[in-house]
Amino acid sequence: MHKSGLVDLHVVLAVARRQSFRAAAVELGMSSSAVSSAIAGLEARLGSRLFHRTTRSVALTDAGRQFVEQISPAVKQIEEAMTTVNDRRLVPSGNLRINSSLGAALMSWQPFMSEFSRRYPQVTLDIVTEGELVDIVAEGFDAGLRPSHLVPKDMIRVPLTSDVPMVIVGSPAYFEQHPKPTRISELAHHACIRARLPNGKPSPWQLKSRGRSISVDVPGSLVLDAPLMMREAARSSWGLAHLARWYVASDIDSGTLIPVLEDCAVHLPGLCLYYSGHRHVPAALRAFVDLVHEVRGG
């Protein structure tokens, strides 16, 4: 969207929001000097200082706080009006950059990403997968894709899936050598494939007992950081894996893997697409969001 006449106001709002000239510059795609110049020019025209500045911090003055409170609704209404008109004539094109975990990207490929690519071949869908959460605005992404409980609170969320059921599975060959567990306590006698937490430690299994969720430190000398590797380890009869059922549904159907302790399985929060509400939504992202609503029936 063309922002002629609104640039200085957008700069003021970004600096007030981020409390940093540098962070505001990253959000707006401007240089820090351009942001500083815009603020200085606006303050000169208004004849009033909007920000207290030190080498370590930026804070609104009383005049600045009142100014921001008054212009915010107006700027938002102007942007929405311009976006509505602009989006009617825009055909989605360019790049759509989405940050995601590998598992979330795989779960979302059908029916969202593949269908989007089919409908909008002029859009380059750039999916970057990594384990740790990043600041999608600072890193230049249009959107992120994560479980809903990991989405930052200041982001707009678009649910992609309902809650994700978990399951414990093992191979037929493994169960020929080990009895199937019938109680959670019996997991202590099994080789369990564990996931690695961001801090490097093995993750406990979240299970359900008597209607409440419990955390179980299971034994096992294999610690992996990718669900696909955990599935392969279970297929090769290394031990039991605790995975989202989505990963192993076809294995369960074919008998390659056998579920156990199904009454102890929990559901994890579903996946969400999320993006910042403080910047214009590109036509490609808007098209993706519309597709999600269409596929999910609203």
Secondary structure, DSSP 8 states (H G I E B T S, - for coil): ---TTTHHHHHHHHHHHHT-HHHHHHHHT--HHHHHHHHHHHHHHHTS--EEE-SS-EEE-HHHHHHHHHHHHHHHHHHHHHHHHHHHH----EEEEEEE-HHHHHHHIIIIIHHHHHH-TTEEEEEEE-SS---TTTTT-SEEEEEGGGS-TTEEEEE-SS-EEEEEEE-HHHHHHS----SGGGGGGS-EEEEB-TTSSB--EEEEETTEEEEE----SEEES-HHHHHHHHHTTS-EEEEEHHHHHHHHHHTSSEEE-GGG--EE--EEEEEESSS---HHHHHHHHHHHHHTT-
